[in-house]
């Protein structure tokens, strides 16, 4: 369980830091175009979106994605009873960010990486909750063999 918690906090730390840096880069690049970096996508990507600049997406990346990850990390670190809920929320926020981004921005390997990280965060959260506890998993082969052994008997799965 300790290894799972450390893995979860590692994912949360990475996403929180990179989302904060990415959000700040988008905000600064929008407010001060002379400081726009190679990390800021072309404005052409916003065509057809509800945004005319990267200011609102930058704020969303910083506050929604980075903020939920930072909150989840803090609550996981302090072993708060709210850590699992916040971790799940942070994982879903990361996935939602990537899915919405993929509507407007052409495919990038980073999108795949962050979609995987969001999924990993959700899986690790489920493991911390004991949802994937191996002792509670009933394998299909066991169920099929048991159901064929005694007709008419109900089996608890």
Contact map, one row per residue, 1 for C-alpha under 8 A:
1111100000000000000000000000000000000000000000000000000000000000000000000000000000000000000000000000000000000000000000000000000100000000000000000000000000000
1111110000000000000000000000000000000000000000000000000000000000000000000000000000000000000000000000000000000000000000000000000000000000000000000000000000000
1111111000000000000000000000000000000000000000000000000000000000000000000000000000000000000000000000000000000000000000000000000000000000000000000000000000000
1111111100000000000000000000000000000000000000000000000000000000000000000000000000000000000000000000000000000000000000000001001100000000000000000000000000000
1111111110000000000000000000000000000000000000000000000000000000000000000001000000000000000000000000000000000000000000000001000100000000000000000000000000000
0111111111000000000000000000000000000000000000000000000000000000000000000000000000000000000000000000000000000000000000000000000000000000000000000000000000000
0011111111100000000000000000000000000000000000000000000000000000000000000000000000000000000000000000000000000000000000000001000000000000000000000000000000000
0001111111110000000000000000000000000000000000000000000000000000000000000000000000000000000000000000000000000000000000001001100000000000000000000000000000000
0000111111111000000000000000000000000000000000000000000000000000000000001001100000000000000000000000000000000000000000000000000000000000000000000000000000000
0000011111111100000000000000000000000000000000000000000000000000000000000000000000000000000000000000000000000000000000000000000000000000000000000000000000000
0000001111111110000000000000000000000000000000000000000000000000000000000000000000000000000000000000000000000000000010011000000000000000000000000000000000000
0000000111111111000000000000000000000000000000000000000000000000000011011000000000000000000000000000000000000000000000001000000000000000000000000000000000000
0000000011111111100000000000000000000000000000000000000000000000000011001000000000000000000000000000000000000000000000000000000000000000000000000000000000000
0000000001111111110000000000000000000000000000000000000000000000000000000000000000000000000000000000000000000000000000000000000000000000000000000000000000000
0000000000111111111000000000000000000000000000000000000000000000110010000000000000000000000000000000000000000000010010000000000000000000000000000000000000000
0000000000011111111100000000000000000000000000000000000000000000111111000000000000000000000000000000000000000000000000000000000000000000000000000000000000000
0000000000001111111110000000000000000000000000000000000000000000010000000000000000000000000000000000000000000000000000000000000000000000000000000000000000000
0000000000000111111111000000000000000000000000000000000000000000010000000000000000000000000000000000000000000000000000000000000000000000000000000000000000000
0000000000000011111111100000000000000000000000000000000000001100110000000000000000000000000000000000000000000000000000000000000000000000000000000000000000000
0000000000000001111111110000000000000000000000000000000000001110011000000000000000000000000000000000000000000000000000000000000000000000000000000000000000000
0000000000000000111111111000000000000000000000000000000000000100000000000000000000000000000000000000000000000000000000000000000000000000000000000000000000000
0000000000000000011111111100000000000010000000000000000001001100000000000000000000000000000000000000000000000000000000000000000000000000000000000000000000000
0000000000000000001111111110000000000000000000000000000011111100000000000000000000000000000000000000000000000000000000000000000000000000000000000000000000000
0000000000000000000111111111000000000000000000000000000001100100000000000000000000000000000000000000000000000000000000000000000000000000000000000000000000000
0000000000000000000011111111100000011011000000000000000001000000000000000000000000000000000000000000000000000000000000000000000000000000000000000000000000000
0000000000000000000001111111110000010011000000000000011011000000000000000000000000000000000000000000000000000000000000000000000000000000000000000000000000000
0000000000000000000000111111111000000000000000000000011101100000000000000000000000000000000000000000000000000000000000000000000000000000000000000000000000000
0000000000000000000000011111111110110000000000000000000000000000000000000000000000000000000000000000000000000000000000000000000000000000000000000000000000000
0000000000000000000000001111111111111001000000000000000000000000000000000000000000000000000000000000000000000000000000000000000000000000000000000000000000000
0000000000000000000000000111111110010000000000000000111000000000000000000000000000000000000000000000000000000000000000000000000000000000000000000000000000000
0000000000000000000000000011111110000000000000000000001000000000000000000000000000000000000000000000000000000000000000000000000000000000000000000000000000000
0000000000000000000000000001111111110000000000000000000000000000000000000000000000000000000000000000000000000000000000000000000000000000000000000000000000000
0000000000000000000000000001111111110000000000000000000000000000000000000000000000000000000000000000000000000000000000000000000000000000000000000000000000000
0000000000000000000000000000100111110000000000000000000000000000000000000000000000000000000000000000000000000000000000000000000000000000000000000000000000000
0000000000000000000000000001100111111000000000000000000000000000000000000000000000000000000000000000000000000000000000000000000000000000000000000000000000000
0000000000000000000000001101110111111111000000000000000000000000000000000000000000000000000000000000000000000000000000000000000000000000000000000000000000000
0000000000000000000000001000100000111111000000000000000000000000000000000000000000000000000000000000000000000000000000000000000000000000000000000000000000000
0000000000000000000000000000000000011111100000000000000000000000000000000000000000000000000000000000000000000000000000000000000000000000000000000000000000000
0000000000000000000001001100000000011111100000000000000000000000000000000000000000000000000000000000000000000000000000000000000000000000000000000000000000000
0000000000000000000000001100100000011111110000000000000000000000000000000000000000000000000000000000000000000000000000000000000000000000000000000000000000000
0000000000000000000000000000000000000111111010000000000000000000000000000000000000000000000000000000000000000000000000000000000000000000000000000000000000000
0000000000000000000000000000000000000001111110000000000000000000000000000000000000000000000000000000000000000000000000000000000000000000000000000000000000000
0000000000000000000000000000000000000000111111100001110000000000000000000000000000000000000000000000000000000000000000000000000000000000000000000000000000000
0000000000000000000000000000000000000000011111100000000000000000000000000000000000000000000000000000000000000000000000000000000000000000000000000000000000000
0000000000000000000000000000000000000000111111100000000000000000000000000000000000000000000000000000000111000000000000000000000000000000000000000000000000000
0000000000000000000000000000000000000000001111111111100000000000000000000000000000000000000000000000000110000000000000000000000000000000000000000000000000000
0000000000000000000000000000000000000000001111111011000000000000000000000000000000000000000000000000000100000000000000000000000000000000000000000000000000000
0000000000000000000000000000000000000000000001111100000000000000000000000000000000000000000000000000000100000000000000000000000000000000000000000000000000000
0000000000000000000000000000000000000000000001111111000000000000000000000000000000000000000000000000000100000000000000000000000000000000000000000000000000000
0000000000000000000000000000000000000000000001011111000000000000000000000000000000000000000000000000000000000000000000000000000000000000000000000000000000000
0000000000000000000000000000000000000000000001101111110110000000000000000000000000000000000000000000000000000000000000000000000000000000000000000000000000000
0000000000000000000000000000000000000000001001101111110000000000000000000000000000000000000000000000000000000000000000000000000000000000000000000000000000000
0000000000000000000000000000010000000000001001000011111100000000000000000000000000000000000000000000000000000000000000000000000000000000000000000000000000000
0000000000000000000000000110010000000000001000000011111111000000000000000000000000000000000000000000000000000000000000000000000000000000000000000000000000000
0000000000000000000000000110011000000000000000000000111111100000000000000000000000000000000000000000000000000000000000000000000000000000000000000000000000000
0000000000000000000000000010000000000000000000000010111111110000000000000000000000000000000000000000000000000000000000000000000000000000000000000000000000000
0000000000000000000000100100000000000000000000000010011111111000000000000000000000000000000000000000000000000000000000000000000000000000000000000000000000000
0000000000000000000001111110000000000000000000000000011111111100000000000000000000000000000000000000000000000000000000000000000000000000000000000000000000000
0000000000000000000000110010000000000000000000000000001111111111000000000000000000000000000000000000000000000000000000000000000000000000000000000000000000000
0000000000000000000000100000000000000000000000000000000111111111100000000000000000000000000000000000000000000000000000000000000000000000000000000000000000000
0000000000000000001101100000000000000000000000000000000011111111110000000000000000000000000000001000000000000000000000000000000000000000000000000000000000000
0000000000000000001111110000000000000000000000000000000001111111111000000000000000000000000000000000000000000000000000000000000000000000000000000000000000000
0000000000000000000100000000000000000000000000000000000000111111111100000000000000000000000000000000000000000000000000000000000000000000000000000000000000000
0000000000000000000000000000000000000000000000000000000000111111111100000000000000000000000010000000000000000000000000000000000000000000000000000000000000000
0000000000000011001000000000000000000000000000000000000000011111111110000000000000000000010011001000000000000000000000000000000000000000000000000000000000000
0000000000000011111100000000000000000000000000000000000000001111111111000000000000000000000000000000000000000000000000000000000000000000000000000000000000000
0000000000000001000100000000000000000000000000000000000000000111111111100000000000000000000000000000000000000000000000000000000000000000000000000000000000000
0000000000000001000000000000000000000000000000000000000000000011111111110000000000000110110010000000000000000000000000000000000000000000000000000000000000000
0000000000011011000000000000000000000000000000000000000000000000111111111000000000000010011000000000000000000000000000000000000000000000000000000000000000000
0000000000011001000000000000000000000000000000000000000000000000011111111100000000000000000000000000000000000000000000000000000000000000000000000000000000000
0000000000000000000000000000000000000000000000000000000000000000001111111110000000000100000000000000000000000000000000000000000000000000000000000000000000000
0000000000010000000000000000000000000000000000000000000000000000000111111111000000110110010000000000000000000000000000000000000000000000000000000000000000000
0000000010011000000000000000000000000000000000000000000000000000000011111111100000100010000000000000000000000000000000000000000000000000000000000000000000000
0000000000000000000000000000000000000000000000000000000000000000000001111111110000000000000000000000000000000000000000000000000000000000000000000000000000000
0000000000000000000000000000000000000000000000000000000000000000000000111111111111100100000000000000000000000000000000000000000000000000000000000000000000000
0000100010000000000000000000000000000000000000000000000000000000000000011111111100110010000000000000000000000000000000000000000000000000000000000000000000000
0000000010000000000000000000000000000000000000000000000000000000000000001111111100000000000000000000000000000000000000000000000000000000000000000000000000000
0000000000000000000000000000000000000000000000000000000000000000000000000111111100000000000000000000000000000000000000000000000000000000000000000000000000000
0000000000000000000000000000000000000000000000000000000000000000000000000011111110100000000000000000000000000000000000000000000000000000000000000000000000000
0000000000000000000000000000000000000000000000000000000000000000000000000011111111100000000000000000000000000000000000000000000000000000000000000000000000000
0000000000000000000000000000000000000000000000000000000000000000000000000010001111110000000000000000000000000000000000000000000000000000000000000000000000000
0000000000000000000000000000000000000000000000000000000000000000000000000010000111111100000000000000000000000000000000000000000000000000000000000000000000000
0000000000000000000000000000000000000000000000000000000000000000000000011011001111111110000000000000000000000000000000000000000000000000000000000000000000000
0000000000000000000000000000000000000000000000000000000000000000000000010001000011111111000000000000000000000000000000000000100110000000000000000000000000000
0000000000000000000000000000000000000000000000000000000000000000000000000000000001111111100000000000000000000000000000000000000000000000000000000000000000000
0000000000000000000000000000000000000000000000000000000000000000000100110010000001111111110000000000000000000000000000000000000000000000000000000000000000000
0000000000000000000000000000000000000000000000000000000000000000000110011001000000111111111000000000000000000000000000001100100000000000000000000000000000000
0000000000000000000000000000000000000000000000000000000000000000000000000000000000011111111100000000000000000000000000001100100000000000000000000000000000000
0000000000000000000000000000000000000000000000000000000000000000000100000000000000001111111110000000000000000000000000000000000000000000000000000000000000000
0000000000000000000000000000000000000000000000000000000000000000100110010000000000000111111111000000000000000000000001000000000000000000000000000000000000000
0000000000000000000000000000000000000000000000000000000000000000000010000000000000000011111111100000000000000000000001101100000000000000000000000000000000000
0000000000000000000000000000000000000000000000000000000000000000000000000000000000000001111111110000000000000000000001000100000000000000000000000000000000000
0000000000000000000000000000000000000000000000000000000000000001100100000000000000000000111111111000000000000000000000000000000000000000000000000000000000000
0000000000000000000000000000000000000000000000000000000000000000100000000000000000000000011111111100000000000000011001000000000000000000000000000000000000000
0000000000000000000000000000000000000000000000000000000000000000000000000000000000000000001111111110000000000000011001100000000000000000000000000000000000000
0000000000000000000000000000000000000000000000000000000000000000000000000000000000000000000111111111000000000000000000000000000000000000000000000000000000000
0000000000000000000000000000000000000000000000000000000000001000100000000000000000000000000011111111100000000000000000000000000000000000000000000000000000000
0000000000000000000000000000000000000000000000000000000000000000000000000000000000000000000001111111110000000010011000000000000000000000000000000000000000000
0000000000000000000000000000000000000000000000000000000000000000000000000000000000000000000000111111111000000000000000000000000000000000000000000000000000000
0000000000000000000000000000000000000000000000000000000000000000000000000000000000000000000000011111111100000000000000000000000000000000000000000000000000000
0000000000000000000000000000000000000000000000000000000000000000000000000000000000000000000000001111111110000000000000000000000000000000000000000000000000000
0000000000000000000000000000000000000000000000000000000000000000000000000000000000000000000000000111111111100010000000000000000000000000000000000000000000000
0000000000000000000000000000000000000000000000000000000000000000000000000000000000000000000000000011111111000000000000000000000000000000000000000000000000000
0000000000000000000000000000000000000000000011111000000000000000000000000000000000000000000000000001111111000000000000000000000000000000000000000000000000000
0000000000000000000000000000000000000000000011000000000000000000000000000000000000000000000000000000111111100000000000000000000000000000000000000000000000000
0000000000000000000000000000000000000000000010000000000000000000000000000000000000000000000000000000011111110000000000000000000000000000000000000000000000000
0000000000000000000000000000000000000000000000000000000000000000000000000000000000000000000000000000010011111010000000000000000000000000000000000000000000000
0000000000000000000000000000000000000000000000000000000000000000000000000000000000000000000000000000000001111111000000000000000000000000000000000000000000000
0000000000000000000000000000000000000000000000000000000000000000000000000000000000000000000000000000000000111111100000000000000000000000000000000000000000000
0000000000000000000000000000000000000000000000000000000000000000000000000000000000000000000000000000000000011111110000000000000000000000000000000000000000000
0000000000000000000000000000000000000000000000000000000000000000000000000000000000000000000000000100010000111111111000000000000000000000000000000000000000000
0000000000000000000000000000000000000000000000000000000000000000000000000000000000000000000000000000000000011111111100000000000000000000000000000000000000000
0000000000000000000000000000000000000000000000000000000000000000000000000000000000000000000000000000000000001111111110000000000000000000000000000000000000000
0000000000000010000000000000000000000000000000000000000000000000000000000000000000000000000001100100000000000111111111000000000000000000000000000000000000000
0000000000000000000000000000000000000000000000000000000000000000000000000000000000000000000001100100000000000011111111100000000000000000000000000000000000000
0000000000000000000000000000000000000000000000000000000000000000000000000000000000000000000000000000000000000001111111110000000000000000000000000000000000000
0000000000100010000000000000000000000000000000000000000000000000000000000000000000000000000000000000000000000000111111111000000000000000000000000000000000000
0000000000000000000000000000000000000000000000000000000000000000000000000000000000000000011101100000000000000000011111111100000000000000000000000000000000000
0000000000000000000000000000000000000000000000000000000000000000000000000000000000000000001000100000000000000000001111111110000000000000000000000000000000000
0000000000100000000000000000000000000000000000000000000000000000000000000000000000000000000000000000000000000000000111111111000000000000000000000000000000000
0000000100110000000000000000000000000000000000000000000000000000000000000000000000000011001000000000000000000000000011111111100000000000000000000000000000000
0000000000000000000000000000000000000000000000000000000000000000000000000000000000000011001100000000000000000000000001111111110000000000000000000000000000000
0000000000000000000000000000000000000000000000000000000000000000000000000000000000000000000000000000000000000000000000111111111000000000000000000000000000000
0001101100000000000000000000000000000000000000000000000000000000000000000000000000000000000000000000000000000000000000011111111100000000000000000000000000000
0000000100000000000000000000000000000000000000000000000000000000000000000000000000010011000000000000000000000000000000001111111110000000000000000000000000000
0000000000000000000000000000000000000000000000000000000000000000000000000000000000000000000000000000000000000000000000000111111111110000000000000000000000000
0001000000000000000000000000000000000000000000000000000000000000000000000000000000000000000000000000000000000000000000000011111111111000000000000000000000000
1001100000000000000000000000000000000000000000000000000000000000000000000000000000010000000000000000000000000000000000000001111111100000000000000000000000000
0000000000000000000000000000000000000000000000000000000000000000000000000000000000010000000000000000000000000000000000000000111111100000000000000000000000000
0000000000000000000000000000000000000000000000000000000000000000000000000000000000000000000000000000000000000000000000000000011111111000000000000000000000000
0000000000000000000000000000000000000000000000000000000000000000000000000000000000000000000000000000000000000000000000000000011111111000000000000000000000000
0000000000000000000000000000000000000000000000000000000000000000000000000000000000000000000000000000000000000000000000000000011001111101100000000000000000000
0000000000000000000000000000000000000000000000000000000000000000000000000000000000000000000000000000000000000000000000000000001001111111100000000000000000000
0000000000000000000000000000000000000000000000000000000000000000000000000000000000000000000000000000000000000000000000000000000000011111100000000000000000000
0000000000000000000000000000000000000000000000000000000000000000000000000000000000000000000000000000000000000000000000000000000000001111100000000000000000000
0000000000000000000000000000000000000000000000000000000000000000000000000000000000000000000000000000000000000000000000000000000000011111110000000000000000000
0000000000000000000000000000000000000000000000000000000000000000000000000000000000000000000000000000000000000000000000000000000000011111111000000000000000000
0000000000000000000000000000000000000000000000000000000000000000000000000000000000000000000000000000000000000000000000000000000000000001111101100000000000001
0000000000000000000000000000000000000000000000000000000000000000000000000000000000000000000000000000000000000000000000000000000000000000111111100000000000000
0000000000000000000000000000000000000000000000000000000000000000000000000000000000000000000000000000000000000000000000000000000000000000011111110000000000000
0000000000000000000000000000000000000000000000000000000000000000000000000000000000000000000000000000000000000000000000000000000000000000001111111000000000000
0000000000000000000000000000000000000000000000000000000000000000000000000000000000000000000000000000000000000000000000000000000000000000011111111100000000000
0000000000000000000000000000000000000000000000000000000000000000000000000000000000000000000000000000000000000000000000000000000000000000011111111110000000101
0000000000000000000000000000000000000000000000000000000000000000000000000000000000000000000000000000000000000000000000000000000000000000000111111111000000000
0000000000000000000000000000000000000000000000000000000000000000000000000000000000000000000000000000000000000000000000000000000000000000000011111111100000000
0000000000000000000000000000000000000000000000000000000000000000000000000000000000000000000000000000000000000000000000000000000000000000000001111111110000100
0000000000000000000000000000000000000000000000000000000000000000000000000000000000000000000000000000000000000000000000000000000000000000000000111111111011100
0000000000000000000000000000000000000000000000000000000000000000000000000000000000000000000000000000000000000000000000000000000000000000000000011111111000000
0000000000000000000000000000000000000000000000000000000000000000000000000000000000000000000000000000000000000000000000000000000000000000000000001111111000000
0000000000000000000000000000000000000000000000000000000000000000000000000000000000000000000000000000000000000000000000000000000000000000000000000111111110000
0000000000000000000000000000000000000000000000000000000000000000000000000000000000000000000000000000000000000000000000000000000000000000000000000011111110000
0000000000000000000000000000000000000000000000000000000000000000000000000000000000000000000000000000000000000000000000000000000000000000000000000000011111000
0000000000000000000000000000000000000000000000000000000000000000000000000000000000000000000000000000000000000000000000000000000000000000000000000010011111100
0000000000000000000000000000000000000000000000000000000000000000000000000000000000000000000000000000000000000000000000000000000000000000000000000010000111110
0000000000000000000000000000000000000000000000000000000000000000000000000000000000000000000000000000000000000000000000000000000000000000000000100110000011111
0000000000000000000000000000000000000000000000000000000000000000000000000000000000000000000000000000000000000000000000000000000000000000000000000000000001111
0000000000000000000000000000000000000000000000000000000000000000000000000000000000000000000000000000000000000000000000000000000000000000010000100000000000111
